[in-house]
Amino acid sequence: MALRALATETGEDRFSEVQAILRKPADQAEAYVAMVQENEIRADLSFFERARIAIKALESGVFESEKQALQTLFSAASYSRRSKIKSFIRVVEALDGTLRFPASLTERTGLHIARNMLSDQTLVERLHKALLAKRPDSPEMEQAVVQSVLDQPAPTAPAPLPETDDAGIPAKTPPRLDLPDVQIKVSAGKVVLTGEKVDSGFDERLKRWLATQA
């Protein structure tokens, strides 16, 4: 495009042609490898960008598996480096399109996100909400928003409510409660008391006590 503009502007024949080396990859996989190698030479790709390339190659059907994509595209990288790119694939899948400056996501922060995603099922949702609410307009601000979410403790999941039948009575038998002299077992609509102290005298005292609870 630059040469065409110069040719139009100057009218000089020397801008009408360009010397070039035409490379014709044998297949798409080789084309992707060549692209990665060229980009790595021209600029140090971020882990997010490397992972995104692997995802796009998989989506295009260039490779049959994630492992094949990583081993082929980044064959010159160490096992540790490929492992980090693999971790970033999860981050790209979760945050691509939400992060406005994904190439600025540091290796440390990205790996932190990938690791915490395994134990905190709410992390991705909280990151989405924070990023959409703040709408950071610089890489530094975006990093600060992401870090603020990572610094928050994961919310504690509320205890599940007991299952009940149609009458609202707990369907599951609560755990047995053992007291020193009397054992109490509660189930739906029934209380069972057992033990050496459960005799006729205990029965009469229990009845009198129940009468006072009416």
Number of C-alpha atoms within 10 A of each C-alpha: 6 8 13 14 12 15 16 13 10 11 12 10 10 11 16 13 10 9 5 6 6 6 8 8 12 8 9 14 17 15 16 20 17 15 14 18 14 11 13 13 10 9 8 10 14 17 26 25 19 24 25 20 19 27 21 14 20 16 11 11 12 18 20 12 12 15 13 15 23 22 14 16 24 19 13 11 12 10 13 9 13 21 14 18 25 22 20 25 24 21 23 22 12 18 16 15 11 15 22 16 17 21 14 17 20 14 14 9 14 23 20 16 23 21 15 16 16 9 10 14 12 13 21 18 11 16 22 17 14 17 20 12 10 11 15 18 10 12 16 12 15 22 19 13 19 20 15 12 19 17 9 10 9 15 10 7 7 6 6 6 7 12 11 12 10 7 7 10 13 16 15 12 13 12 10 12 10 13 9 7 10 14 16 14 16 14 15 14 8 8 9 10 12 13 13 8 14 14 10 9 9 11 12 11 11 12 10 11 11 10 9 7 6 5
